[in-house]
Amino acid sequence: MTEAERARLIGVLAAGNFVIGVGAFVVIGLLVPLSNGFGISPSEAGLVLTVYAFAYAILSPLLVTLTGRVGRRRVLVASLGLFALANLGSALAPSPDLLLATRVLVAAGSGIFTPSAAAVAAAISTPETRGRTLAQVFFGITLAQVLGVPVGRLLAYTIGWRATLLVVALLALPCMILLWRFVPRGLAFEPTRLSTLGAALLDWRGLVAIGFTVSFMSGIYVVYTYLAPLLELRMGFGGPGVSAMLLLFGIGAVLGNLLGGRMTDRLGPGPTLRILVALHTGLIALFSLLPLPVPVLAPLVVVWSATGWAFMAPQQIRLLGRQNTGQAVTLALNAAAIYVGAAIGSALGAGVMSAAGIGWLGLAGSAVCALALMHLVLGDRLAAGRDG
């Protein structure tokens, strides 16, 4: 594969991840129109997010394993096709129950595509450029985080939530064509079986390493889940102010994604992760000091987001470096861990607000991130002991 062909393929994989990310994040902006459309409460409408997260966490490792002997081109195109059909089903769902059922299928398609795209990216890159390559492929998801919520909200209030989900389904079609065109037919990959998943689940040292994703994401989501009400109550922001800070958070996520890949290629995954988690632990605590001057808060939000979302590339390289087999399954388990961590962090944040008040979210998130740093060090020591 030439350098031009490799760059083109990376761009197509990133575009596919962008569509997947839009499908995940756009729903956040649809909750109020969706609840009005079905005559249910916003909390009931929020189940579409919860169901998606848990379905992804459960189905991704299993489905990646079950499709592990199928060519990567077919897997990528078929999973994006399932994603498109499921979003079409969501747009046409006549009841909340059927909507939730289609979101399970959306999660299934997403859960196959993203780890498979990461595995392809790892396979076509050299060890020296693997961090940047993975970061470029995941750039699509972080960009979707920036655009998915505001654009989804705009479309939902302009053309309706059903038409918005139809747009998401249509976005997948050109990506499917490009994937079929540019993913090599005979791309070498490692076939997997259910025994591969079983071996990964029985490898407790590997699970400790993957579990770092859970602990770190938990720390991030303690604050991120409730960032809007935190800014409203402690900063006195209205809708425009909150939207501006969320936009800055998204920009930070994009910058962090690119930064993490470059740091990994230069420093290695272990040192990169230690630096990022240590910085994040300190930065997130500052949210308990609100209110802060806006010229201080704005860069804080950007840097905080960047240190959080820069972890993806080094964590994936860290995991791939420990696995001789079952790398696609490992990436799927790591992707599932993101959603588990987000759910745990959101629950912890709710508990902190109920028990101590919203002002304690920053310190609580910092404490969880400190535990994640200890988790990271422990995982590295266990790996060193096994290698020794």
C-alpha positions in Angstrom: 0.0 0.0 0.0 1.4 3.4 -1.0 1.5 6.4 1.3 -1.3 8.1 -0.7 -3.5 5.0 -0.5 -2.8 4.7 3.3 -3.7 8.4 3.8 -6.9 8.0 1.8 -8.0 4.9 3.7 -7.3 6.6 7.0 -9.5 9.5 5.8 -12.3 7.2 4.9 -12.2 5.4 8.3 -12.2 8.7 10.0 -15.3 9.7 8.0 -17.0 6.5 9.0 -16.2 7.2 12.7 -17.6 10.7 12.2 -20.9 9.3 11.1 -20.9 6.8 13.9 -20.1 9.6 16.4 -22.9 11.8 15.0 -25.3 8.9 15.5 -24.3 8.6 19.1 -24.1 12.3 20.1 -26.9 13.7 18.0 -29.5 12.1 20.3 -28.5 14.4 23.2 -29.9 17.3 21.3 -33.1 15.4 20.4 -34.3 14.6 23.9 -36.8 17.4 24.4 -38.4 17.1 20.9 -38.4 13.3 21.3 -40.1 13.5 24.7 -42.7 15.9 23.3 -43.3 13.7 20.3 -44.0 10.6 22.3 -45.6 12.4 25.3 -43.1 11.1 27.8 -40.8 12.8 30.4 -37.3 13.9 29.5 -35.9 11.3 31.9 -37.8 8.6 30.0 -36.5 10.0 26.7 -33.0 9.8 28.2 -33.3 6.0 28.2 -32.3 6.1 24.5 -28.8 7.2 25.7 -28.7 4.6 28.5 -29.8 1.7 26.3 -27.3 2.7 23.6 -24.5 2.8 26.1 -25.2 -0.6 27.7 -26.0 -2.3 24.4 -22.7 -1.0 23.0 -20.8 -2.2 26.1 -22.3 -5.7 25.9 -22.5 -6.3 22.1 -19.3 -4.7 20.8 -16.8 -7.4 22.1 -19.2 -10.2 21.2 -20.0 -9.1 17.7 -16.4 -8.2 16.9 -15.5 -11.7 17.9 -18.3 -13.3 15.9 -17.3 -11.4 12.8 -13.7 -12.0 13.4 -13.2 -14.4 10.4 -14.9 -12.1 7.9 -12.9 -9.8 5.7 -12.5 -6.3 7.1 -14.0 -4.6 4.1 -17.2 -6.6 4.4 -17.4 -6.1 8.1 -16.9 -2.3 7.9 -19.5 -1.9 5.1 -22.0 -4.3 6.7 -21.7 -2.7 10.2 -22.2 0.8 8.7 -25.2 -0.6 6.8 -26.7 -2.0 10.0 -26.1 1.4 11.6 -27.9 3.2 8.7 -30.9 0.8 8.7 -31.2 1.0 12.5 -31.3 4.8 12.4 -33.9 4.6 9.7 -35.9 2.4 12.0 -35.4 4.9 14.8 -36.8 7.7 12.6 -39.9 5.6 11.8 -40.4 4.1 15.3 -44.1 4.4 16.2 -43.5 4.0 20.0 -40.8 4.5 22.6 -40.3 0.8 23.0 -39.6 0.3 19.3 -37.3 3.3 19.4 -35.3 1.7 22.2 -35.1 -1.6 20.2 -33.7 0.2 17.2 -31.1 2.0 19.4 -29.8 -1.4 20.4 -29.3 -2.1 16.7 -27.6 1.3 16.2 -25.2 0.3 19.1 -24.6 -3.0 17.4 -23.5 -1.4 14.2 -21.4 1.2 16.0 -19.8 -1.5 18.2 -18.6 -3.5 15.3 -17.4 -0.5 13.1 -15.3 1.5 15.5 -13.1 -1.3 16.9 -12.7 -2.8 13.4 -11.7 0.6 12.0 -9.1 0.9 14.8 -7.8 -2.6 14.0 -7.4 -1.7 10.3 -5.6 1.5 11.2 -3.2 -0.4 13.5 -2.6 -3.0 10.8 -1.7 -0.4 8.0 0.6 1.8 10.2 4.2 1.4 11.4 5.0 1.2 15.1 6.5 4.7 14.8 3.3 6.2 13.4 0.7 4.1 15.1 -0.3 6.6 17.7 -0.9 9.4 15.1 -2.7 7.0 12.8 -5.2 5.9 15.5 -5.7 9.5 16.5 -6.5 10.4 12.9 -9.0 7.6 12.7 -10.7 8.6 16.0 -10.6 12.3 14.9 -14.0 11.6 13.3 -15.6 10.7 16.6 -14.2 13.7 18.4 -15.3 16.0 15.6 -18.7 14.5 15.9 -18.7 15.4 19.5 -18.2 19.0 18.6 -20.8 19.1 15.9 -23.3 16.3 16.8 -25.0 17.9 19.8 -25.5 21.5 18.5 -26.2 20.5 14.9 -28.6 17.8 16.1 -30.4 20.3 18.3 -30.7 22.8 15.5 -32.0 20.2 13.0 -34.4 18.7 15.6 -36.0 22.1 16.2 -36.0 22.9 12.4 -37.1 19.7 10.7 -38.0 17.5 13.6 -36.3 14.7 15.4 -37.4 12.0 13.0 -36.0 13.8 10.0 -32.8 14.4 11.9 -32.3 10.7 12.4 -33.1 10.1 8.7 -30.3 12.5 7.9 -27.9 10.5 10.1 -28.9 7.3 8.2 -28.3 9.0 4.8 -24.9 10.2 5.9 -23.8 6.5 6.2 -24.5 5.8 2.5 -21.6 7.6 0.9 -19.2 6.3 3.6 -20.3 2.7 2.7 -19.5 3.3 -0.9 -16.1 4.8 -0.1 -15.2 2.0 2.3 -16.1 -0.6 -0.4 -14.0 1.3 -2.8 -10.9 2.0 -0.8 -10.5 -0.8 1.9 -8.3 -3.4 0.2 -10.0 -6.7 -0.6 -7.2 -8.9 0.8 -6.2 -6.8 3.8 -4.4 -9.0 6.2 -6.1 -9.3 9.6 -6.1 -11.7 12.6 -9.2 -13.9 12.6 -10.9 -14.3 16.0 -13.2 -16.8 17.6 -15.3 -17.0 20.7 -12.4 -18.7 22.4 -10.4 -15.5 21.8 -13.0 -13.4 23.7 -13.0 -16.0 26.4 -9.3 -15.9 26.8 -9.4 -12.1 26.9 -12.0 -12.2 29.7 -10.0 -14.7 31.7 -6.8 -12.6 31.4 -7.1 -10.6 34.6 -4.0 -8.6 34.0 -5.4 -7.5 30.6 -8.7 -6.6 32.2 -6.9 -4.5 34.7 -5.2 -2.6 31.8 -8.6 -2.2 30.0 -10.2 -1.2 33.3 -8.1 1.9 33.4 -10.4 3.2 30.6 -13.3 2.7 33.0 -11.7 4.5 35.9 -10.4 7.4 33.9 -13.7 7.9 32.0 -15.6 7.8 35.3 -13.5 10.7 36.5 -14.2 12.7 33.4 -17.9 12.1 33.4 -18.4 13.0 37.1 -18.1 16.6 35.9 -18.8 16.5 32.2 -22.3 15.0 32.6 -23.4 17.9 34.8 -21.3 20.6 33.2 -24.3 22.6 31.9 -26.1 22.8 35.3 -22.8 23.5 37.0 -22.1 26.4 34.8 -25.7 27.7 35.2 -25.7 27.5 39.0 -22.1 28.6 39.8 -21.4 30.9 36.9 -24.9 32.3 36.3 -24.7 31.4 32.6 -27.7 31.2 30.4 -28.1 29.1 27.3 -25.6 31.0 25.1 -22.9 30.9 27.8 -23.4 27.2 28.4 -23.4 26.5 24.6 -20.1 28.5 24.2 -18.4 26.4 27.0 -19.6 23.2 25.5 -18.2 24.3 22.1 -14.9 25.0 23.8 -15.0 21.5 25.4 -15.5 20.0 21.9 -12.6 22.0 20.5 -10.5 20.8 23.4 -11.5 17.2 22.6 -10.4 17.6 19.0 -7.1 19.1 20.0 -6.5 16.5 22.6 -7.2 13.7 20.2 -4.4 14.9 17.9 -2.1 15.8 20.8 -2.4 12.3 22.3 -1.3 10.6 19.1 1.8 12.8 18.7 2.7 12.5 22.4 2.4 8.7 22.1 4.7 8.5 19.1 7.3 10.7 20.8 7.1 9.6 24.5 5.5 6.2 24.4 2.0 5.3 25.7 2.9 4.8 29.4 4.6 8.2 30.0 1.9 9.9 27.9 -0.9 8.5 29.9 0.8 9.4 33.3 1.2 13.0 32.2 -2.3 13.3 30.9 -4.0 11.7 34.0 -1.8 13.8 36.4 -2.8 17.0 34.5 -6.4 16.0 34.4 -6.5 15.2 38.1 -5.4 18.7 38.9 -7.5 20.6 36.3 -10.8 18.9 37.1 -10.5 19.9 40.8 -10.6 23.6 39.7 -14.3 23.2 38.8 -15.0 23.2 42.5 -13.6 26.7 42.7 -16.4 28.2 40.4 -17.2 30.9 39.9 -14.1 31.9 38.1 -13.4 34.8 35.7 -14.5 33.9 32.1 -11.0 34.5 30.8 -9.8 31.9 33.2 -12.7 29.5 32.8 -12.5 29.4 28.9 -8.9 28.1 28.6 -9.5 25.8 31.6 -12.4 24.1 29.8 -10.3 23.7 26.6 -7.2 22.3 28.4 -9.3 20.1 30.7 -11.1 18.6 27.7 -7.8 18.1 25.8 -6.1 16.2 28.6 -9.1 14.0 29.0 -9.7 13.1 25.4 -6.0 12.7 24.5 -5.9 9.4 26.3 -7.5 7.3 23.6 -4.6 6.8 21.3 -2.0 6.0 24.0 -4.4 3.7 25.8 -5.0 1.7 22.6 -1.3 1.5 21.8 -0.7 0.4 25.4 -3.2 -2.4 25.1 -2.1 -3.5 21.6 1.5 -3.7 22.9 0.5 -6.3 25.4 -1.5 -8.5 23.1 0.0 -10.9 20.6 -3.4 -12.2 19.7 -7.0 -11.0 19.9 -6.1 -7.4 19.2 -9.5 -6.6 17.7 -11.3 -8.1 20.7 -9.1 -6.0 23.0 -10.0 -2.9 21.1 -13.7 -3.8 21.3 -13.4 -4.3 25.1 -11.7 -1.0 25.4 -14.4 0.7 23.4 -17.0 -0.9 25.7 -15.1 0.3 28.7 -15.6 3.9 27.6 -19.4 3.6 27.9 -19.2 1.7 31.2 -17.0 4.4 32.6 -19.3 7.1 31.4 -22.3 5.4 33.0 -20.4 5.0 36.3 -19.1 8.6 36.3 -22.6 9.9 35.6 -24.0 7.9 38.5 -21.2 9.0 40.8 -21.8 12.6 39.9 -25.5 12.3 40.7 -24.6 10.8 44.1 -22.2 13.6 44.9 -24.7 16.3 44.0 -27.4 14.6 46.1 -25.1 14.1 49.1 -22.8 17.2 49.1 -24.0 19.6 46.4 -23.0 20.5 42.9 -20.0 22.5 44.1 -18.2 19.2 45.1 -18.2 17.7 41.6 -14.7 19.0 40.7 -13.1 17.5 43.8 -15.0 14.3 43.4 -13.9 14.0 39.7 -10.3 14.7 40.8 -10.4 12.0 43.4 -11.7 9.4 40.9 -8.9 10.5 38.4 -6.3 10.1 41.2 -7.6 6.6 41.6 -7.3 6.1 37.8 -3.6 7.2 38.0 -3.1 4.6 40.7 -4.9 2.1 38.5 -2.6 2.9 35.6 0.6 2.5 37.7 -0.7 -0.8 39.1 -1.6 -2.1 35.6 1.9 -1.3 34.3 3.6 -3.0 37.3 1.5 -6.1 36.8 2.4 -6.2 33.1 6.1 -5.7 33.9 5.9 -8.6 36.4 4.4 -10.8 33.8 6.9 -9.9 31.2 9.7 -10.4 33.7 
